[in-house]
């Protein structure tokens, strides 16, 4: 398959991913992965049909007051119901973060450690709650130079692929915002409520910053796929601490993997900060359940195990749904899927959220299904242990995940 390289310098194109026609050029190279047009088209047709049925059902149920969509979120416009209203955000959210005072600075005798090193010396500077990298990146997002950088590094098709991949988690951040706020009423202790309150704040930051980042690529942001819609609606509708599994383990585990995959690409360095936030979010259930553990019945209840497995199934359908866009950037969607499922499984088992299928059986089943698909649609495919793959690329991100995932699949 011929790969077209979109250069970092003007006018430099080459048909091979191995070299550049212009000496000294540092163009972005992607080893494109061949895909099956028939498989991609069939997947899109199935997703479109299922999406129509699910959305119509939820619309009718809502009108009859029999349920329907739980989230007041418009994924077709990438904003909550009521519109973006960025003027309110700038007057309150942005200003609140700039003026957020730190207890360590105002009352050092109380023992709080909530200031960064930079904040101790620059306590009067704006946007104290963000790191320097985040402040720099947020400034760049609105600059013409940043958009120019993206156009130089990526072809239109590659920019579209990046947006399609990151929009998956972009819509997910909207639901993470809703779910984390609803969990506040389900946790005990001042410490747990404090931790979740900070997660709500971070989810708000993730949503608005990632939204601006995706718009900077100057391509259309797609709606949620039906598989993501079903997954996130089910998580939002989950009861009690099962939301911890759905959000902080399943959805945040997926987000951690996306950011770990994409953060090394030019222009996406800010995703390292997202990745670090997600690592804390995935750690929250473990810290909470050490103090307020699940009962034995909550862990092994067949009904609860089935609900957890049912939450995962739409997430699995996302894997082939992203194949076309992943392949455009040289990422194997099944390696990403296998890596992500393994990490989610480790977190679930460690926290006592057991499922009907034990990890070893789940991994074997997924490897079989993934390889069967590849055998059908990829030439000269050889059997792979996709669930043993590692999709995270950056060294800092791998270091963060090493602290989270101390075990390795057998």
N, C-alpha and C positions, 0 to 999 in steps of 0.2 A: 504494500500500500504506500502510495506517495505521500510524504509529509511536507506540508508547507510551513516554513518557519517565518514568523512575523518578527521583525528585527527590533533591537533596541536603538539602532541607528537608521537613518533614512535610506530607503531604496535598496535594502540588502535582503534579497530573497534567495533561497536555495531549496532544491527538491529533496535533499537528504538531511536526516537529523544528525549526521556524524560530523559535518564540517560546515563552515560558513564561506561564502564566496569572497567576502571582504576581509582582508587581513586585519587582525586585531579587533574584529567585531565581537561584542559580548551579547549577541542576541539570545533570546529565550528559546531553548530547544525542548520540544516535546516529542517523545517517541510514541506516535499515535498507535493505538491498539485497534486492529481491524475488528469490525462488528458486522453482524448480519442485518441487512436492511429489512428482511422479512420478519426477523425476531423483534426488531425495534418497532416496526409498523404494527405488528400484532399486539405488542405490549401497549402501545399508545391507544389502539382501538379498544382494547379491553378496559384500560384505565378510564377512557372517555365515557364508555357505556356505563360502567359501574358508578362513576362520578355522577352522571345524570340521575341514575336511580336513587343513590344515597342522598343527594342534595334535594331532589324532589320530595322524597319521603320526609326528610327533616323539615322542609318548608311547610308541608301539609300538617305534620304533627305539631309544629309551632302554632299554626293558625287555629288548630283544634285544642290547643293548650294540653297536648298529650306528650310533651317533651320537645324533641327537635334539637337544634343546635344549642349547646350550652354557652358557647363563647360569643360575646358581642364583638365579633371581629370580622372584618371584611378582607379575606385573603386575596380577592380579585383586585383590590386597590392597595393592598399591603398597608392597611391602617385599621384602627378600631372604628366601630360604628360612631358616627359623629364627625369624622374627618380628622385630618392630622392636627389642626389647630396649633401649629408650631409657635404662634405668638404667645400662647399660654405656657407652652413648654419653656420658651426662652425667658419669660418673666418669672417663672417659679422653679421649675426643675433645674435649669442651668444655673440660675442665680443661687438657689439653695446649695448646690454643690460648691459654688465659688465661696460662699460664706459659711460653709460648714466648719464649725470650730472643733478643736480637738481637746479632749480632757487632759491629755498629757501635757499640753502647752498651758492650759488655763489653770489646772490644779495638779501639778506634778506630784504632790504628796499623796494623791489617791492611788497611785500605782498603775494607772492605765498606760498602755503602750500602743496608742493609736496614731502616732505621727510617723511619717517616713523620715529618713535622714534629711532629705531635701526640705521637708516641711519644718523641721526644727530650725533651719537657717533662713528659710524663706516663708515664714508663717503668714505673711501678709499677701502672698501671691494668690492669684485666682486659681480656681479649680483644684483645691487642695486634695480632694478625694481621689484624683487620678494620678497615675504615675507620669513621669516626664514623657515616656514613649507615647502614652495615650494622648497627652496634651498636644504633642507635636503632630501626631497622626490626625487628630481631630481638626487641627488647623489646616492640614494639607488637603483634607477631604473636599473642602469647598474651593480650593485653589485651582485655577486653570492648569497650573503646572502639573498637578497630580493627575488630572485627566489626560494631559499630554503624555505623561509617563506611561499610563496604562495603554494608550493607543500605540506607543512605540514598542512596548513589550509584547503586546498580544494582538492577534488578528481579531476581526469582528466575531468570528466563530468561536475563538478561544475565550473572548470576553463573555460571550453568551453562555458558554459552558460553565465558566466560573460563577456567573450570576445564578444559573439554574441550580448548581450544586449548593451554593451558600444560601439561596432563597429557601431551601428546604429547612435549614436551621434558623433562618430569619423568621419564618412563620412560627417555628417552634419556640422562639424567644417570646413571642406574643403570648403563647399558651403558658410558658414557664412563668411569665409575669403574673398571669391569672391564677395558676395553680399554687405558686409559692405564697401568694397573698391569702388564698383560701385555706392553706395549711396552718396559718397562724392560730386558728381556733381549735386545731386538733392536737397541738403539742403542749406539753407541760413544762413548767419552769421558766424563770426569767431569762436564763441563758439561752434556752432553745428558741424562745420568742425573739430574743435579740439577734440570734444567728439568722433566723428566717427573715426578720425585718431587713437585715443587710442583703440577703439574697434577693428580696423584692426590689431593693434599690439597684442592685447589680443587674437584675433582669431588665429593669427599665432602661438602664444605661446600655445594655447589650442591644435592646431592640432599636432604640433611636440612633445609636452610632452605626450599627450594622446596616440599618435602613439607608442612612446617608452614604455609607461606603458603597453599597450596591448601586445606588442611583448614579454614583460617580462613573460607573462603567458605561453609561449612556446606551444601555440596552434594556428592553422590557423585562420587568420582574414578573415571573410567572405566578399564577395562583398555586395554592396547595394542590398536590396530587391527591386523589381520593384516598390513597393508602395512608398518607400523612394525616389527612383530615380525620379518618376513622381512628387512627392511633391517638391523636391529641385530644379528640373529643372524649374518647374512652378514659383517658387519663384525667381529664378535667371532671368527669362524672364519677370517678372512683371515690370510694368512701374511706374516711379515716386515714390511718397510716399506710394503707395500700397506695395512697397518692405518693408516698415516699418512694415506693418501688417504681411506680409509673413515671414520676418526674425525675427524682434525684438519682435514680439508678438507670432506668431505661432511656429516657429522653436526654438527660444530662450526659449519660455515657455515650450516646450517639453524637451529641454536640462536641464532647471532648475529642472524639475520633475525627470529626470533620475539621475542627480547628488544628488538630495535630497533623492532619494531612495537608492542609492548605497554607499553613502559616509561613512556609519557606518561600512561597511565590512572591515575586517582586510586587510591591504595593500592598501586600497583605500582611506585613509584619505586625500590625496591631493585633492580629489574631493570636499572637503569643499571649497577650494580656487576657483575651477571652479564654484561652486554654487554661491559664492559671486560675481564673475565676471558676471555671467548670470543675477543676480538680477539687476545689474547696466544696463545691456543691455536691459532688459525688461522695465526699467524705462525711457530709453532715448526717446521713442516716446512721452510719456506723458509730459516730460520736454520740448521737442521741440514744440509740438503742443499747449502748453500753450502760447508760443510766436508767433507761426505761425499756427493758428488753421485751421483745415479743413473747407471748406465751407459747408453750409447746404446740398447742392447738392452732394458734395463728400461723405458726410455721408450716405445719404439715396438713392443715385442713385441705381435703381434696377440692372443695369449692374454691378456696383461696388460691390453690395451686393452678387450678384451671383458669381462673381469672387472670393470673399473671401470664400464663402461657398465651391466653387469648390476646393480651395486650401486645405481646411480641410479634404475633403473626403478621399484622399489617406492616410492622417495621421490616420484616423479611421481604415483603413485596416491594419495598422501596429499593432494594438492592439492584434487581434487573431494571427497574424504572430509571435508574441513574446511569445505566451502562453507556449510553450514547455520549453523555457529557463527560463522564469520567474518562472514557477512551480518548476523547479529543485532547485531554491534558496528559495522556500517557499513564493514567491510573487504572489499575485492574479493579473493577467494581466488586468482584467476588473476593479478592484479597482484602479489600476494605471491609466488606461485609463480614467475612470470617474473623478478621481481627476485632471488629467491633462487637460481634456476638460473644467472642471469648471474654473480652473485658467486662461486658455487662454480666455475663454468667459468673465471673469471679466475684464481682460486687454483690450480686444477688445471693450467692451461696454464703458469702462471708457475713452478710447481715441477716440471714435466716429467712430470706424470701425464696423458699423452695418452689420448684415447679414440677409438673407431672413427669417431665423428662429430665433425668439426671444429666449433668453436663457432658459426660462421656458419650451418652447416647445421642444427645442433641448435636454434638460436634460431628459424630459419625454420620448422622442423618443429613446434616447440612452439607458436609463434604460430598456425600453421594449425590444429592440434588444439584449442587453447583457444578460438579464434574459432568453430570448427565447433560446439563444445559450446554456446557462448553464443548462436550463431545459432539453435540448436534450442530452447533453454530460456529465453532472455531476449528480451523484447519490444523491438523497434526497436533491436536491437544493431548497432553500427557497428564495423567492423574496428579492432582495437587492436594496437599493438606491446607486448604484455604484457611481453616480455623487456627492454624499455627502461624499465619502471616503477621507481619507487623506493618501497619499502614502509617504510623506516626513517623515523621521525617526529621524534624529539627532536633538538634542535640539538647537544647534546654527543655523542650517538650518531652523528650524521652527521659530526661532526668526527673522531671516532675512525675511522669507516669510510673517510673521505677519505684517511687515511694508508695504509689497507690496499689500497683499490681505486683506484689512480692512473689506471687506464685506463677508458675508456668504450666501450661497444659501438659498432661502426661503423654 
